[in-house]
Amino acid sequence: MQSPVRLLVLLSTLAWTPVHAGFLEQIFGDSAKSRSATLVSPSVAPVVSSDPYNSTPLLFNNNVSDYRLGAGDKLGITVFNEKELSMEVRLSDAGSFLYPFLGEVLAKNKTISDVQALLTRQLKEGYLVDPKVYVNILEYRPFFVNGEVGKPGGFPYQPGLTIRKAISLAGGLTPRASVTKIYVIHENDPTGMPRLTLLNAVLLPGDIVTVDQSFF
């Protein structure tokens, strides 16, 4: 029987001894291979890209109910049994619109549900007893395509639009265009950085796509 002192020394030695894959396999079996690899693998430094653009993709929810409104979006507002309050409005550069009785209504960065609730609440405060308000998006704000395309510029957005379709609307790729160096700036990306994208990636309203040249 090991004495308490010798047992303590042995445990201390094991605690400071590097873990060996074979030692773990004897104890845990084949399942220990992955564990030992994790334990003994050295830390890996992050790879820094030499590309001046940020190539980290961002994922954004393309659900209309989560869509954040901005300048250029066109809304349809319907108030049940109130024809004079039912209208179409386009958001100004400030992301707002004028509405009867209420004046300027700020819709920027709000969802359709937010605007609907805001109009309902404000109309109920001294104008209508029980307003029934419905708001929908009639037209999304445009997106933009620059660089090596046939017709650079801004284009009306359509739900489900991909980078490939956007380039097609912009006249297609020029002979000097690169299909591997296509970047997008998402309007709702707080960094405002161009990010490497793919032809099948989904585009969002207000996005800016840039197609770089291909160097042979």
HUHU-V761930 format. One record per backbone hydrogen bond with DSSP energy under -0.5 kcal/mol. CO is the residue of the C=O (numbers start at 1). NH is the residue of the N-H. If there is no record, write none. Layout:
# HUHU-V761930
{{CO NH} {CO NH}}
This chain:
# HUHU-V761930
{{3 7} {4 8} {5 9} {6 10} {7 11} {8 12} {9 13} {10 14} {11 15} {12 16} {13 17} {14 17} {20 24} {21 25} {22 26} {23 27} {24 28} {25 29} {29 32} {30 33} {31 35} {32 36} {33 37} {34 38} {35 39} {36 40} {37 41} {47 49} {53 55} {54 196} {55 57} {63 66} {64 67} {67 69} {69 109} {70 73} {73 75} {73 91} {74 138} {74 139} {75 77} {75 89} {76 78} {76 136} {77 87} {78 80} {78 134} {79 82} {82 85} {83 86} {85 87} {87 77} {89 75} {91 72} {92 95} {95 107} {95 108} {96 92} {97 105} {99 103} {100 102} {103 99} {104 106} {105 97} {105 107} {107 110} {110 69} {111 115} {112 116} {113 117} {114 118} {115 119} {116 120} {117 121} {118 122} {119 123} {120 124} {121 125} {123 127} {123 128} {124 126} {131 133} {132 80} {134 78} {136 76} {136 138} {139 74} {140 157} {142 206} {143 155} {144 209} {145 153} {146 211} {147 149} {148 174} {153 145} {155 143} {157 140} {158 161} {161 203} {162 166} {163 167} {164 168} {165 169} {166 170} {167 172} {168 171} {170 151} {172 150} {174 177} {176 214} {181 212} {182 197} {183 210} {184 186} {184 195} {185 208} {186 189} {188 190} {189 192} {194 54} {195 184} {198 201} {199 164} {201 163} {204 207} {207 144} {208 185} {209 146} {210 183} {210 212} {211 148} {212 178} {213 215} {214 216}}
